[in-house]
Every structure is written in C-alpha cells, then in structure tokens.
Amino acid sequence: MTDETKLTGLTLLKKGETRYPTSPDEAKLETFENANTGRNYWITFKTSEFTSLCPITGQPDFATITIEYIPGKLCVESKSLKLYLFSFRQTGTFYEEIVNRIYTDLEKELQPKRLIVNGDFTARGGITSSVKIDSAEA
C-alpha cells in the first residue's frame, strides 16, 4: 500500500482553514489503516483542555479526558479526534453521557481490540467526578 493510499479519506489534515464542529453529531472521526495488526500495542490520547456545559445551569465543565486503545484494523487520526472532543464545548450534557458518547463513537469507528475512556472532571460543589469505561469490563 502506498503512502497516498493510506491517506485517502483523511480530509481534516489539509492545510488552511480549520472548521470547528459545533456538536459531536457534526464532528467526523477520521481513521487510517493500522499497519501493525499482528501486534497488540496501546495508543493513548490525553487532553486536559476538555470542556462541555452543564445541561441544567449552562455553566462550563472542565475535564481531563484519557483515551487508550489497542487498535484492530483502524487507528483514529489525532486531529479529527481533537476536533471531535472540541465539539463538546457547546454541548449541555452530564459527565456520564459524555464519556459514554466518546466510548460509543470510538468503538463504532475503530472496533478496537480494547478501549478505555476515562473522564476526570474538575470539582463542582466541592466534589470531583471520574467516569471510566473499559471494554474489558463492559
């Protein structure tokens, strides 16, 4: 497979203007073929800049989102993942729904051998929250 063939379908890496999706429904997770399907290896993405909105008050929520997976046939392209996570910025939803949505969308697109999504949310009312889904336990 040529390098050009591997990159077919990766549209968000193009230079120029970046269009930020306004919701997870509008965002697009782009993938590319895993060149090492015979080996189990972990890919980890982590951002401490995740934001969303409380669905009741509209106040911003902040979190560190960690995504770890052992790829099957596909890997997620990191810029598309960044834009996907950014798309929650104006979304009013609960922590549990956020982490489950991220897990569901990645599971659907990647069909990984193993997937862990963890959201560590900053304190609200003096209580921090952490939501974790592990495909080994799901």
Steps between C-alpha positions, in 0.01 A plus 500: 500500500639839402516794737244677283256210532539500879402865513186469289207627703702717736351837419558691824880502472492732202675831550291811516188589687376263771126478544406421859194277542233638733377164630616136516232415241668740256857385575674238289742244638741412223698175497791339322610140466704346781827388340576266792188286545705197607618676816308623802615849594337786689423843359427768761350845451461740790370855519462719807315764298164324457194717562126452483195664655286401795161412348316669789694818577685550171822552697820359351639166617868415464663159479804300412397236247725198450442256215702179483453226245657200334417547132342238282503581128469878547659786693340837566668804346596738782384830346154359435492376862601845623220664300253232616586567866482875436145451369373436855589858598146630439323175588287489813526150641589306813846352562378143467340572164818668372730209579248246370456699178876518441532126568207409272621717211857369519385139537277536194769660280804301610375162623816482714627191678469691827380850586511705821350849526542694822368845589635675811278802557597795717318572822147629495350569842820371659473154341715371216363234268668229296324282242682205345398238244725203426398260223654217703236565765213626284 
